[in-house]
Amino acid sequence: MINIAITHIASNLNQFLRHQYELDEDIVVVSNLTEQDGSASTDVNNKLTISLANVQKESTYTTNYPVRQSESNFKPSSPYSLHLNLYFMLAANFGGNSYSEGLKLLSSAANYFQSHAVFDHQSSPELDKGIEKLVVDIENLSIHDLSSLWGVLSGKYLPSVFYRLRMICMDSSTISGRVHKLREPVSDLKGQR
């Protein structure tokens, strides 16, 4: 569900920006800014990049309360449901003469998420059936937190906006398989203190 949620908002943002600026190709990519070996990713140059920064369990939500399905009825939440918040960075990876263009696109993206903060099946019919609703909120970071985050993401700062994508619900019905617990090796501890 994490990949589906992030891909969904990236796709909708791409659609908006392609229409607004009459672009021939996607301008938003879901990617790390750096490869695993530390080298710069080449497919993110002159793009707006969405990078997953953190996943947290929603602590204010308890599964003992019913979830509103519509105005007239309630749908009980599964006792095995897990509600997640996804934190992502939207960064403008534009350099040189294109830097200003990156700022323009970042501003348009921020305006888009401000006016399209909720993705549900009514406003976004192509939203995966396993996701009831996505809510995009801008998050403020202190300079210290921002510096730490950029140190983790790539080591270099890019113009960016930090967002929280709220309420990704995962429950036992979304589990497609199980991984068996590995046996721990048995050791003979006789005679050892």
N, C-alpha and C positions, 0 to 999 in steps of 0.2 A: 503493500500500500504506500510506502514511503516514496518509491520511485514513481508510482502512478500520480500521487498528489503533486510532487515537484514538477513532473513532466506536464501535467495538466495546466498549471499556472504559467509555465514557460511557453506552452503552445498558445494559450490565450493571449499572452503578452506579445508574442511574435505576430500573431494575427492582427492585433491592434496596430503595432508599429509598422508592419508591412503595408497596411491600408493607409495609415496616416502619412507615411513618407514615401509611398509608392515604391517600395523596395522589391527587388526581384528575388532576393534570398532571405533566409532567416537571419535575424540580427541577434537573437537571444539563444544562448547555448547553455545546457546543463553540463557543467564540467568543473574539475579542479583547475586552478590557475597554474599549478605546477604538476609535473609528472612525479611518480613515486621516487625516481632517482634524484629529484630536486631540480631538474631542468624545466624551463618554461614550456607550457603546453602551446603548441603551434596553432591549434584549431580555435583559440580564444582571442587571437589578435583582431582588433577592430570589431569586437563583439561585446554585448552585454552578457555577463556570465553569472549564472545562478549556481552557487556552491552551497551545499548543505554544511552548516557550521555546528549544529548540535541537535540532539533529539532528547526531549524530556517528557516524562510522564506528567499528565495533567493532574496536579495535586489538589485542585479545588473540586474535582468531579468525583463523586462516589457512585458506585454501581447499585447502591440500594435505592436510589431515586429513579422514577420512571423518566424516560426521555420523550419529549414531546415530538410526536410524529406529524401531527397536523393540529389545526385549531380545535378539532372535536374529539380527538382521542390521544391516548398515550401508548407508547410502545415500551415495554419493560426492557431494560438493558440486561444483557447476558452477564452472569456473575464472573465470566471469564473475559469480559471486555477490557481492553487496554486503550486508554485515550491518550494520545500523544500530541505534543506541540513540536513542530519542526522549525528550527531557526535557520534562516538562509541569508546569505549575503548576495546582493545584486550589485555587481561591480562593472564599471565602464573601463574596459581594457583598450584604451585608445591612446596612442602616443604621438608625439611630434605635431604636425599640422592638423591631425585628426582629433586632438585632445578636446577642442571646443565642441566638435560633433558628438563626442562621447558624453559630454556634459549635457548637451541638448537631449540626447536619447535617454539618459538617466533621469532627467527632469520629466520627460514624457512618461517614462515608466512609473515614476513615483506618482504622477497625476493619475495614471491609469489605475494603479492599485488603490489610490484614495477614492476614486469614483466607482471602482469595481472591487470592493473589499470582501464581498461574499460571493462564493461560488456554490450554488446548489443546483438541484435538478431542474428547477424552473428557469433560472437565469443562465444555466450552462447545461443544456440537455445531454451533452456528450460526456458529462462527469460519470466516472465509473460507478456502477450500481452499488459497489461495496462501500462507497463514501457518501455519507448523508449530506455533509456540508463542509466547506473549507472557508476559513475566515483569515484574511491577511491583515496584520497589524504592523505598523512601523514600530521599531524598538529603539529607544535612545541608549547609546553607549557612552560611558565616560571616555575621555582621551586615553586613560590608562587601559581600560577594557578594550578599546578599539585597537590600541597598539599591540596588546597581547593577542587579540584575534588575528590581526594581520600577520603577526609573527608566525602563527600556526598555519594560516592559509597559504602564504607565499613568501613572506619576508619583506615584501614591498607593498607600500600603500597604493591603492587605486581609489579614485572617487567612487563612493559606494553608499548604499542604503541597507540597513540591517532590518530584517523582517522576522516576525513570528507567524507561522502558519498553524492556526489552532484547530484542534479537535479532529485529528485523524483517529478513527476508531478501528481497532483491530480486535476481533474476537475469535473464539474457537472455530467458528464457521469458515474463517478465512485460512485456517491451517490446511495446507495441502499434503503434509507428510510429517513424520516424526523422526527425530534423530535420537537413537538410543544412547543412553548414558554410557560413557566409557568406563570400564572397570578400572579401579585404581589398583596399582600393583601391590601385591601382598608382600610384606617384608617381615622377616623374623626379627623381632626386637628383644628376644631373650638375652639376658645378660648385659643389656645396654641400659644406661640411665639417662 
